[in-house]
Amino acid sequence: MRSARESTSGEKRLSKTDQLRKLPSVDEVLRLDLFAVSQRHSRQQLTDWVRQGVQVCRSRIINGESLDEANVIAQIIEFVRQQQAADAGQAIQHVINATGVILHTNLGRAPLAPLAIDRMIQAARYANVELDLASGRRSRRGQRVMKLLAQLTGAEDAVVVNNCAAATMLVLQSIASAREVIVSRGQLVEIGGGFRLPDVFRAAGVILREVGTTNRTYLSDYEAAVGDDTGAIIRVHHSNFRQTGFVTEPTIDELVAAQRPSEIPIIDDLGSGCMEDLSVYGLSEPTVTHSVRAGADLILFSGDKLFGGPQCGIVIGHARWIDRIRQSPMMRAMRVDKMTLAALEATTEIHLRGDAISELPVLRMLSADAETIRRRCEQLIERIGGPSGAEIVACDSQVGGGSVPGRLIKSFGLKFANSDAETLAVSLRSGLPAVQGRVTADSLLLDLRTVHDHELEPLATRLRDALAGGQDASA
Ligand SMILES: *Cc1c(COP(=O)(O)O)cnc(C)c1O
């Protein structure tokens, strides 16, 4: 820095104009070399923050604060440090899910099985995604995954795209373009995130042919609508809402049986992708195999809902339709990356082995009995050690992710009634690993159904720190 400037420090207060005039330039601050260019933050990013820091100081001076040169530099440095810390906290990172919502969309839906995570890491390097290692020749992308999916579901063939929304679009566009697709008015739903079925139809270039009413649609409604222009019939599972009362709609079995002679393809948009009979756990979700046996031509579901795998949209069904879909130019635009394929392959293997309930986190969490969760609560209290003010309370978990709406699963959690709920929640979210709980009325609740056993130790550590911090602040 210029020596002229140094000589001013320590002298009597400067006028506002002088203070403003003496504000350092961005380059001057950067030249101080106080900010290590971290791996996370580029020079460009630091420059932006320094510029903002200088602006902040300028505003303070204008508002009458008196800042000498040393103060200005210190404040800019502090400002940049705060930005660095806040930004690092925003990076995608591990979060302990103590909300009790199993498929938490904001937390990335299904957590993967260890085997799927291992395979994903392997695939992150060079991997034989389109290479047959035996012959050294090029192979079809993810060929083995498609074969396993067909084996698992009993369908003839499969294709995989980015998510079920993409699958819906791709299927409609490739098999019914410019033709009518029949759908019940009771199923014209919004999937979420503003993704509405009528808009999807429009975007896919098919003509929406609504039949029936919101609460009642009969087989005869479909039959009356079928004609020369019919390209397909789609059934959409009510996955994110429940209709009760005076309601009826044909089952997939009835729809298939009624349309069999006409050869009009029946599409079953299942969404949740349930492979197991979950009725023993009090959940009634339609299974994928049921739709295959019923004879639906194409069945669509998400990879990251009850299937328990990575985000993707799985399409299974008759080979002639799957072939048609595979040849669509949209397919190339919607195909999944190698890491998704690797994780999906591992998840499918686990289903095939019959180990889904014990090995897939989603199903393990869903099937755990309340007593197991209560014991987990006791273990957590033990690990926290000292007095925490935590109390074990009964609570309800949810499947979430737009699956099995309104179904509550009996669970247990820790309630921290002594601490300020919001302060504790903020403190738990802002550390590593981050912890997301549930703030109810005036207390924080941690539902341990969605916390894995291996997360208990880090969770106990985070709680000890957060509770101690809370006490310090109030002291
Ligand atoms: C969830 C769901 C979708 C959307 O699936 P994404 O994988 O989230 O795109 C589509 N249809 C139904 C019936 C669903 O339940």
The ligand as an SDF file (V2000), in Angstrom:
LIG
                    3D

 15 15  0  0  0  0  0  0  0  0999 V2000
  -43.7420  -39.5590   -8.5930 C   0  0  0  0  0  0  0  0  0  0  0  0
  -44.5590  -39.8250   -9.7710 C   0  0  0  0  0  0  0  0  0  0  0  0
  -44.1610  -39.3840  -11.0310 C   0  0  0  0  0  0  0  0  0  0  0  0
  -42.9240  -38.5630  -11.2110 C   0  0  0  0  0  0  0  0  0  0  0  0
  -41.7960  -39.2910  -10.9510 O   0  0  0  0  0  0  0  0  0  0  0  0
  -40.3660  -38.5720  -10.9200 P   0  0  0  0  0  0  0  0  0  0  0  0
  -39.4370  -39.7060  -10.9170 O   0  0  0  0  0  0  0  0  0  0  0  0
  -40.3650  -37.7540   -9.6810 O   0  0  0  0  0  0  0  0  0  0  0  0
  -40.2650  -37.7430  -12.1310 O   0  0  0  0  0  0  0  0  0  0  0  0
  -44.9540  -39.6750  -12.1120 C   0  0  0  0  0  0  0  0  0  0  0  0
  -46.0890  -40.3650  -11.9690 N   0  0  0  0  0  0  0  0  0  0  0  0
  -46.5140  -40.8160  -10.7660 C   0  0  0  0  0  0  0  0  0  0  0  0
  -47.7850  -41.5710  -10.6930 C   0  0  0  0  0  0  0  0  0  0  0  0
  -45.7580  -40.5600   -9.6330 C   0  0  0  0  0  0  0  0  0  0  0  0
  -46.1560  -41.0130   -8.4450 O   0  0  0  0  0  0  0  0  0  0  0  0
  1  2  1  0
  2  3  1  0
  2 14  2  0
  3  4  1  0
  3 10  2  0
  4  5  1  0
  5  6  1  0
  6  7  2  0
  6  8  1  0
  6  9  1  0
 10 11  1  0
 11 12  2  0
 12 13  1  0
 12 14  1  0
 14 15  1  0
M  END
$$$$
